[in-house]
Amino acid sequence: MKVLASAALLALCGQVCASDCVVRVAYPDRDRPPYYLGNGPAIPDAPGAGAELLRQAVHATGCTPALVRLPPARIKLALTNGSIDFALVDLRDNETPYSALPRTAAGLPDTRRGMRLTAVVYVRAADGLPASTVPGDYFRNRILASNQSSSLGDQLRADGYKVDDGSADASSNMEKLMLRRVDGFTIAVSNPDAADASVAARQGANLVRLPIPLRTSTAWLSASTAYHQQHREQVEAVWTWWGDNSTRRLAELVRQYGKVAP
């Protein structure tokens, strides 16, 4: 089956390469090392691990990726009105999609072709919270720090949580937590323990991760509805590559960029 799928993908690559297709892929115009580097609309030569991953997904079908940096609030609008072709969309489980996603034979979103994310929460060890603490309940009336420009902060705020996303990186949010300006720091990761080493390197045993996650979601490389309708086979191939490779390749790219921090 894999051999047949690979042969089909190669055949598809030959078709789209011949047409020299260019695919517009949007990502946030915020500096968030190691995922996105630089500010503003210009694309740096080394754009960051996340941007490189988007490029690789499009290259897998033989098309040329045209990266587009946009303010985070404009990405959803650009995807829905078709002015871009693809963008990374983080949707919590059972959330209604607003653009094209891979589907199962039953018509449900196919999470096997998305990158599964877990929103974990770090708290002060001195607070002595039990391992059984449910973050979704505990933080209803407390303040959570989230990285600036991440979709997680917007989603949590829409769900009624108090969110402080004024800091651009994890290190600043850890300091904010230690200074008791917030009650917890949350970040979405592909593996629950992905940020543990980075947190320990900065704060030692002062911060601990709650065993129960705050939420689960899927990071989809979503296509605009119009683009999916016009290039269905190509989009499906991108989605298949994303499901098979995105988690592993992102970890490799983060290492290549020489960063450990989430």
C-alpha positions, 0 to 999 in steps of 0.5 A: 500500500505504501509503495502504491501511495509513493508511486501515486505521489511521485506521479502527482509531483511530476504533474504539478512540477510540469505546471510549475505551481506556486502555493501561497502559505501564510504564517505569523509575522512575529519573531518566535524563535525557533519557529518563526524568525524576524518581524514584518512581512519580509521573509528571512533567509532562515525563516525558522523551524515552523516556516521551513516545515511549511516549505517542506510540506509544499515541496513534497508535491513538487510545488513551489512554496511562496511564504507569506507573513501576516499579522496573526489576526489576518491569517484566518481572514486570508484563508477563508477569502482565498487570498492565501492557499494554506495556513497552519490552523490549530483547532481544539477537538470538536471545534467547527472548522472554517477552512478545508481539512482532511476527512475520513471516509465517514466525513470526519476530520482525519486527525491522522493527517494532522499534528496532534497538540497538547496544551500543558501547564507549568506551575510553581513547585512551591504551590504544592498542587496535587498531581490530580489537579485538573487545569481546566477547572483550577485556572477558571478564576486564575491567570494563565500566561501564554506566548504572544501571537500563539493561537492558544491564548486566543482560544483560551480567552474565547473559552473564558479563561484569563490570559496574559499573552504579553510576552513573546517567549517561554523564558519571559513567561517562566519569569513572570510565573516565578514573580507571581504575576500569573498562576501558570504558564501554558504552551501547546506541544506535540509531545506532553514532555517536549518542553520539560528539559527546556523548563528545567534548564531555566528554572530547575525544580522551581517549576513543574508540569501538571500531569493532566493537560489543559486541552488537546487540539490538532494543528492542521495544514489547512487549505482555503475551501476554493483552493481545495476544490480546484486542486483536490489531489495536490491538497490531499497529498500535502495533507498525507505528507503532513500527517506522516512527517510533520511531528518528526520533521519539526523536531529535527528542524528545531534541533537544526536551528540550534534551539531547545526552547519551546 
